[in-house]
Amino acid sequence: MKKIEAIIKPFKLEEVKDRLRQVGVSGMTVYEVKGFGRTGGKTEVYRGSAYVVDFVPKVRIEVVVDDADAQKVANAIMEAARTGKIGDGKLWVMAVETVVRIRTGEAGSDAL
């Protein structure tokens, strides 16, 4: 199994969620996060004074899928989240040793 994590722009969440449903993902976890990348944040003006916003709001999503579906799911996230502008985010894929559904004790792919 693989765990796919992605940091995306918040306004792209619904589009990503819909795309994941289309490719058969039945669940995901979402976090509101803040961060910065190469741009280091942005400058904003408030009441005539400029200040730097160091951390930009983002959304982090996590899904766990079978190995066979990992590339399809990663591609779906990338396609739905892409704007072509700076700050589109990052995606990474990690191996998952096991998954257990706590309620039933099901393990592995059955727990997904």
QUILINVEN-V10412 format. One line per field, one symbol per residue. phi: phi as a letter, one per 20 degrees, with the letter a starting at -180 (. if undefined). burial: 1 if it has 9 or more other C-alpha atoms within 8 Angstrom, else 0. Layout:
phi = ???
burial = ???
This chain:
phi = .cdddbdcfgfegfffgfffffenfeabdcceccabcffmobecdclndebeefdefbcddccdcfgfegffffffffffefdndgnfocbbccfdfbcceffdngcmgfef
burial = 1111111110011011001110101001000001110000110000000000111111111111110001001101110110000001001010010011100001111010
